[in-house]
Amino acid sequence: MKNYKYRHISVLGKEIVSALVHEKCRLIVDCTLGGGGHSELLLSSLPEEACLIGIDQDPVALDAASARLSVFGSRFIPRLANFREIDKVIKEINEGAPDSILMDLGLSSGQLDNEMRGFSFQKDGPLDMRMSPNTRKTASDLVNSLSQIELEEIFRDYGEERYSRRIARSILEARYKKPITTTGELVNLIVDSVSGKRGKIHPATRVFQALRIAVNDEMGSLIEGLTKAIFSLNKWGVIAVISYHSLEDRIVKKEFMRLSGRCICPSGLPLCKCGRELLLELRSKKPVLSTENEIKSNPRARSAKLRVAMRIA
Ligand SMILES: C[S@@+](CC[C@H](N)C(=O)[O-])C[C@H]1O[C@@H](n2cnc3c(N)ncnc32)[C@H](O)[C@@H]1O
């Protein structure tokens, strides 16, 4: 993948540094290294003796970020892993419990811009969408093997796609004739099946998001990784999570609420018996959003929501 370049602009950079670089900070884990932009900002703001572990499941991203961050020498510790294994990574590196943890979810621009990765509906390429080469099934495997109901559920649950049934049916019809193997084929099929029903966004946006989430089990990784990350934190350690769609933000909000002692069970009572643990203190109830200025220079920031919490026990 020689043409692979990182042009990723980090979202909410200042807010991340001010949340995560605190007086006692000696070890940070960046669970989503990507282009290394946040890690670079953090390492530049930390004292000389502090280090940062950078995790990414994408070896291409890890290599590119490692080259960018090589100026920090042994202060930067790269690891190829899924952040759902953050506990194992921390144990293996043996530098103690982290004082800050960052999760900047989703894809980087470098991944999206490379048509060979299959994430973009704007560029023709193989229908892959795997962030990690160790992931067994590609988007093409799912599209060509799942039942109509399974596809419909993925498009509806992960993409909130209004025409999920119609699109799933078109996929089944098309794949009887020939397997769907490229992003271009899938885009044409979606556009044809919802013809005349264009909204504000491209008709393939939601299906592509849904397939990417399914291929990479993004919700499963977030649920498992987030809890493990919180439990790995040092006392007074801080966790910051940037999410880009409501499914992710809902998971983060619920877990932060649960572990900060706010009741999330249906009774809604402040002191009910839902078995919550008081582990976190929320920095604010509402998420931090990007400013108009940031959105102007980085449209990706438009949908970003940052939630920050501190480990108090
Ligand atoms: C939005 S980008 C991060 C950008 C980065 N913060 C920066 O400033 O350059 C998200 C990165 O997280 C990685 N990623 C997503 N889910 C992951 C997971 N479960 N485990 C490890 N890495 C993951 C992706 O491969 C991608 O490189």
The ligand as an ORCA input file, in Angstrom:
! r2SCAN-3c Opt
* xyz 0 1
  C     -10.177      8.464     14.455
  S      -8.724      7.549     14.253
  C      -7.665      8.188     15.497
  C      -6.959      9.422     15.077
  C      -5.939      9.914     16.086
  N      -6.547     10.260     17.338
  C      -5.145     11.087     15.556
  O      -5.180     12.177     16.145
  O      -4.459     10.921     14.534
  C      -9.152      5.997     14.928
  C      -8.048      4.954     14.881
  O      -8.398      3.956     15.825
  C      -8.180      2.683     15.303
  N      -9.139      1.790     15.954
  C     -10.494      1.813     15.864
  N     -11.035      0.869     16.633
  C     -10.005      0.239     17.259
  C      -9.924     -0.828     18.194
  N     -11.013     -1.467     18.628
  N      -8.706     -1.198     18.628
  C      -7.578     -0.574     18.186
  N      -7.590      0.434     17.284
  C      -8.797      0.840     16.827
  C      -8.391      2.817     13.815
  O      -7.649      1.828     13.129
  C      -7.883      4.236     13.549
  O      -6.541      4.226     13.167
*
